[in-house]
Amino acid sequence: MPLGLLKYGLSSEHPAPRFFRDCTEPKKSYDAVIIGGGGHGLAAAYYLAKDYGITNVAVLEKGYIGGGNTGRNTTIVRSNYLTPEGVNFYDASVKLYEDLSEELDLNLFYSTRGHFTLAHTESAMRTMRWRAEVNKHVGVESYVVGPEEISKACPQLDISCSGQAPILGALYHAPGSVARHDAVAWGYAKEADRMGVEIFQMTEVTGIDTKGGKVVGVNTSKGYISTNRVLSAVAGFTPRITEMVDLDTPIVIHPLQACVSEPMKPWLDTILVSGSLHVYVSQSSRGELVMGSSLDPYEFHSTRSSLDFVEGLTTHITDMFPFLSNVKVVRQWAGMADITPDFAPIMGKTPVEGFYLDAGWGTWGFKATPISGKTMAETIAKDMAPDLIKSFRLSRFEDYELTGEKGAASVGH
Amino acid sequence: MKLLECPVNGIRPMSEFTYGGEYRNMPNPDTCSDSEWAAYVHYRNGAPGVKKEWWYHAPSGTWFIAERNTMTDKVSRTYLLGQEEAK
């Protein structure tokens, strides 16, 4: 490798292979247009090409690929949800993730760590037992453990949390993992591109053209593209896209902030989450602690991060790990989370023919990247949503058939 | 520290306030259709812009209206409901 680097350094050309072609001019029309070059949009493009042979597809990204919430989450993958529908769906995602490095021929640093959701109160313990039973019923490895087992897995953790919030137990979830999130976007982009999908960065959608309730094209910063199938996979920008087709949704945007510490030698094997302390933490493969918190308390369309957030988060982290008090925070950021009232996504068809929605990913989108891509590709190819995502349909709100996942959100929101 | 102006207590730290969501008009439940009611219960105007919002000053128990740009977080004015003109 050092020799290879030297060769690249001395070469006047750029011999490193590109992950995907540098597309600049879109064609006049495509079989499908995907708005949003994050993990979800690129995965949908990949599975459209791979599973259904639909390769005349454009992915339009207003920034650069993976630069939105795909690159802003805390990379946790898990399936220990509360509803059977949710557990089945996220379990299918975990299974796809497990083989994804090989499938995409790119090392995603997918690392199965085990995942503890700490409970500091009796009511939290009750939710953990509930989730464990639903998980077991569906065949997902989750069970309730006591403080001794948590201490054994993570001896550095102060079980009393500095006396502030003693830990009574936890929901242990064996398949809980972390992955390199930007590589997930690049891997899907690379393979989708190889099969013919065209990816346009710095290309913004400015309008969606409909005729008689059907999609006929999109206006973009690079001109008009005609198509009769459009997928919106834009997370925090969803309300701006749905406004273009006069579609009402329950989605409200709240910032979600996260930060990383300076790198340390590996000491934290597991992923730890505390709902009461509003903290989730894992150690990345380069040694940084990746730490996330709860949503910011009010609607705000911005990715700016705040001192309030770091102060709150580090207070709670040092309750759990007092020895971290001298460790520096080196980066902090925010993503725009598209929150739904039941903390479940909104996926599938909409009242506008040819307009498909993959949204409402709030604080739980990264883990669903492969399965959302696969199921949205099926929805677009067959113009019918598969059973796996039926309980995430937009019309569930009018039917009062919500899919209540709030109890499985990583931290109390 | 972020600040917000309570129409009763003046400028106070943001930590004293709670967000109550966008101000919305309730349709008449006796005359509206089921889908209008479902839309009122669930759907929200999620697009960014200047919105009329409910805010609550917790120490004094005051609910009031703030007009805030959800893109810039800039509050243009705050007033008690129904006292918009007086301000």
Interface residues (C-beta under 8 A of the other chain):
Chain A: T238 P239 R240 T242 E243 D248 T249 P250 I251 V252 I253 P297 Y298 E299 F300 H301 S302 D308 D338 P341 F397 E398 Y400
Chain B: K2 T18 Y19 E22 D34 S35 A38 A39 V41 H42 Y43 R44 N45 G46 A47 P48 K51 E53 T70 M71 T72 D73
